[in-house]
Structure formats: structure tokens, C-alpha cells
């Protein structure tokens, strides 16, 4: 446990330092012949939220250097450094994206050790939940467009995995931060096809949703939505979500309740019952702690079946939940899943 916690703590500390850093600009910066944002010394609150100025020019300075959270040499222990690196000008077919917000995924620390097969062993930059604007490129029509950099940037769409709806397993896939340096830097220079265009409202000045909230949709949010689409819950269906307070689990609960109008039984360790999102009922209708030992498993399964009966009403003939979506990171969350799923129900395991 200690070897897991220390890298995460250091990762958080570096994140705070990185957010305070700003890319420098001076008279020595190179000029690109494309339309990018003008820098405003008196930045408004909206620009701080990642909203670009509408005042643009055809010949604007692109910084030569930027700050990045970088692993100079990938090894068995986490070794992150906030370092100045070059901003690469775009080649034909590439764009430069100024990152406005980036998420910190639980998998990012693991990407920074190893190196894992296929990952760079030197000058590795993690991050795969980034949103921002295209600020340089060779196609003026793309400039100032809001885009996102997510983990999977390319899949072949023809192999067995892709045809089965599992592009994440495509052997020819390209991904952030495996094949491309990730979003823990102020600017990324990447192939145009590696970023996806976002709706304009993501960065709207009058939006009630802060742009940073959309970063979660690129990883945890998409995983949660895909799990629910696999479950295909009807209105009023009972869904058991194991790991309900985790980064993916709580989003599964939120979407199931507030989008699919399903009823959610949340499962997690006992102390999570006091989590505000559980107590307020935001993510689940009922909460039950995961069994702490094998002797409690039978009682746990019976309790879920009873909760399903209470939530459905006595006149319903189904026994057990319609679906179980497992987002837990403990083996106990995967045991005897069929014991509390109704006939014809589904079990979805989110990796």
C-alpha cells in the first residue's frame, strides 16, 4: 500500500505546482503563419476558465517554451519533474492545442512507471483527459475550435475487437499518453485526427457548468456511459453499482438515476456510507456495505435481493437486480454476482 500511496501524493503535489506555472512569452518566440489567440495581459475570469478571446490575428506569436510534468527516465519508481520543454510547431496534418484543463486519472501514475510495453522510456508526459482550443495549424478553418484529447485517439474499425464494439482492445490503436505525449503540458502538437471537436457550449461564457467538469467525460464519464449502454436499463430498473463512490462508480450512479431514471443500489466499503454524495442520495437510492469477510457474503446477497423487492414493490415478480455494474477495485466486489441478478439480467465489469 505504501508504494501506491507515495507516488499519488507526489503526483498531486506536482499537479498543484504545474497549475501555478504559466508559459512564458518574449520577443524571441517564433512566429507562425496561422491564426491563434491573442494574449491579454488583463485576463478576465472567463479566459481563466479556458475561453479564448474572439480577437485573433493571422500572425501571432507562439511560445518557444512551455512547462510540462515530465518523466525524464521512466523507471520502477515515480520520477516526475516540472520542466521547460519546447513547443513544437505544427507539421502538415498537425495542430497545436493549448490545454485549458486536464484531468488527473488514477491510471496516469501507473503510466509513468515501468516503462510498460509500447510506452516511451524517456521524456514521458502523461495525461489523457485534456480540453482546450486549437491555436496553430495549417488549416485556418480549425483555429479557435474547442477540442479534446482522450486516451483512445485511433482504432482501425475493422478488426474483431472493433467490430464487437471494443475499440479499446484494437491491436492497431493509438492512444494518449502511450503513442503521443499527454496533456500534462500547456501545449500539445499532435495529428489533427488525434483530437475530437467539442461543442461550442463547453467554453460558453454564460454556461452554468465550468469547463473543467467536461474533462471527466473523456475517461471516467465515457466508461460509465458505455457500461450503462451495455446494461440498457429501462425506466425503474434496479442497478447494483459496486464501487459507487469511486471515480467511475459515482458517475454510473448519477447517470443511471438522473438520465436513465433507474433505481440504484450502491455498494462500497462501510465507511463510504457517510460520503456526502451517498447521504444526499445523489448517486444511489440505497446503500449497502460490501461484506468484510466470507461469512458475511450470504447475508449481503440476501440483503440486495430484499432491497430490490422493496424498490420495485410487492407486485413485481422479478427476483434480484436487473443489472450489476462492477467498478470496484477489490476482489470481494466480484464474488457471487449471479446470486443477486434476476433471470435475463446482465453483469458488466468496468476495467
N, C-alpha and C positions, 0 to 999 in steps of 0.2 A: 504493500500500500504506500509506503514511504516513497518508493521510486516513482510512483504515479503522481503523488501529490506535489512533490517539489517542482517538476517541470511545469505543471499547470500554474502554480503560484508565480513562478518566474515569468511565464508566458503572460499572465495578467499584468504584472509589473511593467513589462516591456510594452504592452499594449497602451498603458496609460502614458508612458513616455513618448511613444510614437504619435499618439493623438495630439500631443502638445507641440510636436515639431511641425514646421511649415517649410515647403520647398522654397529655396532662395531664388531670387531673380536679380540679374545685374546686367550691365552693358555688354558683358562678354558672351551672353547667351546667343545661341544661333537662331536665325530667322527661318521659318518655314513658310512656303507659299500656299498656305491653306487658311481657312477661316477658323479661328479659335476664339475663346473668350478673352475679353479684356479684363485685366486685373484692376480691382477697385481698392484703393488704399483704405477707404472708409467702408468696409464690408458691412452690409446690412444683415439683419437677423435671418432674412430669407436665404442670403448667399451662404451663411453658415450652415444652413440646412441642406446645402448642395444645389441650390437653384442658381443656374448660370445667368449672367446678365444677358439681356437681349441685344446689347450694344456690341457688335462684332466687327472685325476688320479682315481684310484679305492678306494682311502681312503683320502678324503678331508674334511676339517673342515666345518661344517655347523653352522652358528652362533646360539648361545643360545637365543639371544635377538634381537629385531628389533624395529624400530619406526612405529607407526600406528596413524592414525587420528581416534580417538575413542570417542564414546559417552558412558560414564560410566553408566549413568542412563537416559534412554530416557524419555523425558517429553514434555510439551507443548511448550517449547522454545528450540531453538537450543543450544546445550551444547557440543561443540567439544573440544577435548584435544589431543595434540600430546604427546603420551605416549609410553614408552618402554613396550613391551609385549614379551612373549616367542615365539620362533619359534618352532612349534610342529613338531617332527619327523614324517615321514610318516608311517602309519599303512599299512598292506597288502591291496592292491587295491587303495592306495592313492599316490599322488605325491606332491612334493613341487615345486612351481613355483616362481622364482624370477621375480617380476614385473619390467619390464623396463620402461613402460609408461602406464599411466591410464588417461582416460578422466574424465571430471567433467560434469555430466549430470544435466540438470535442475531438474530432479526428485530426485537427491541424497539428497538435503537439506530436502525434504519432507519425505524421508525415515528415517531421523534422528530425527524426532519429532513424538510424539504420546504416546506410540507406536501404530502403525497400527496393525490390526488383522493379526496374523501369524508372526509378526516381533518380534525379541528379544527385551526385555525391558532393558537389561543390556549389557554393553560392546559391543555395536553395532558398526560395521565397515561398512561404505557404500562403493560404488564404483562397477560399473558393466561394465566398458569399459577398461579392462586391457589386455596388451600383454606382453609376456616375454618368458622365457625358463624354461623347467623342469630341476631342478638341484638336485633332490633327488627322490628316489623311489625304488621299489623292482623289476622293470623290466629294466635292463640295456639298452634295445633297445629304451626306451623312453627318455633317458637322452640327454640333449642338444637340444631337439626338441623345436621349437618355437610353442607356443600355445596362445590361447586367452580365457579370462574369460568374458562371456557376460551374460546379465540378465537371459535369459532362459537357464537353464542347462539340464532340462529333461521335457519331456511331454510323456504321455502314448501311443500316436499314435493310440488309439483305441476308444476313446470317440467321441461323436458327434462333439465337437469343433475341435478336432484334424483332424477328417475325413473331416471337412469342410475347412481345411486349416487355422484354428485359434488356433494353439497350445498355444498362449499367454493366452487363456481363459481356458486351461485344468485345471480341479479341482485337478488333482494329480501332477501338475507341481512342480518343484524345481527351485529356482532362486537365483542369487546373487542380492542384499545382504539380501534377505529375509530368506532363509534357510541356506545360507552359508555366513560367513563374507566376505566382499567385498575386493576390490583391493586397498583401501587406506592404504596399508601396504607394506613393502618391500618383504615379502614372504607370500604366501598363501599355506596352506596344505589342499588339497581337494581331493575328489574322482576323479580318472582318467577320468571317463565319464563326469565330470562336466566342463572340458575344451576341446576346439576344436583345432585340429592341424592347424597350419598356413603354407602357402608355405614358402620355404626357402628364397625366394627373399624379403620377408618383412624385414629381417635384413641383406640383402646383403650389403657388404661394398662399392660396386661401384654403388649402387642404387641412382637414382636422387630423389627418394621420401623418405623423412625422415620417419623412423619407426613410430613416434608418429602420423603421419597422418592416419595410419590404425586403430587407436583406435576409430575414428569416425564411422568406418564401422560396429562396433559392436552394435550400438544403433540407432543413428540418420540415419546413412547410410543405415542400413538394413530396417528401417521403410520407408525411402524414396524409396528404390528399390522395396519393397513389394507393395507400393502404385502404382508405375508405372507399375508393372507387372499386378496388378488388372485392371489398365486402358487399358493396351495392345495398346499403341499408335502406329499408322502407321507412316511411314516417312511423314513429313509435317503436321501431325495432330496438332490441336490447343489445348493447355492445359492451363487452368487458374489455377494458383497456388496462393492461398490465404495464406498470411504469408510468402511471398517469401524471406524475409531477415532473417527469424528465423533459428534455428539450423537444423530443418528438411526441411523447405521450400526451403532454398537455395540449398540444396543437391538434392531435387526433380527437381528444375530448371536446375541445372548443368547436371544431368543425362538425363533429357528429351531433352535438347538441344544437348549435346555432345555425347550421346550414342544412343538415340532413334531418333535423327535428327528431333525432333518435334519443333514446334514454341510455345513459352511460353509467356503468358500474366501474368505479376507479379502484385499481389495486396498486398498492405500493407499500413500502415499509411503514411500520406503525407510526413512527414519529412524523411522517408526512401528513397525517390526518390533521395536523394543526397548521398546515400550509394555507395561507390566505385564499389561494385560488380554489382549494378544496372546501374550506369552511364556507365560503360565499356561494358555492355551488356553480362556479363559472365553468368548471371542466367536467363535473360528474354529478349525477343525481344522488348516488350513494357511494360511500367509500368503505372498503374492507381491507384490513391489513393483510399482507402476504404471510403465510404461515412461517413461523420461525424454526420449525423442526418438522420432521416427518410425521410425528404423532398428531400434528395439527392439520394435516393435509385433508383428511376426510371431512372434518368439521368445516374447513374452509370451502370445500367443494359444495357441501350441502347448504352452506350459507349463501353462496352465489345463486344456487337454484331457487332458494326461498326468496331472495331479493328479486329475481326475475319474475316470480309469481306475484309478488307484491306490486311491482311496477306495471305489470300487464293487466292485473285484475283477475279475479277468480274465474271469470267465464272464458278465459283463453286456455286452449288445450295444449299449447306448446310447453315443453318442459326444458328449461335451460335457456341460455342466451342464443341470440341469432348469430352472433359473431364474437370471436375473441381476437383482439389485435394486440400482439405482444411486442412491447417496446422496451422491455426490461433488460437489464444487463446482468442479472443473476440467474443461475441455473434453476432456482426454485420457481421462477416465473414461467418455466416451460413444462412443468410436470403435470401429467394427467389432464391435459387441456380438453380432451374429448369428454371428460366426466361432467362438464357443466355446459356443453354445447348441445342445442336441440338437434333433432334429426334434420338433415339438409342444411345445417349451419356451416359456417366457414371459420377457419383458423388462418390468420395472416401474421406472419412473423416479419418484423421490420428489422433489417440488418443495418 
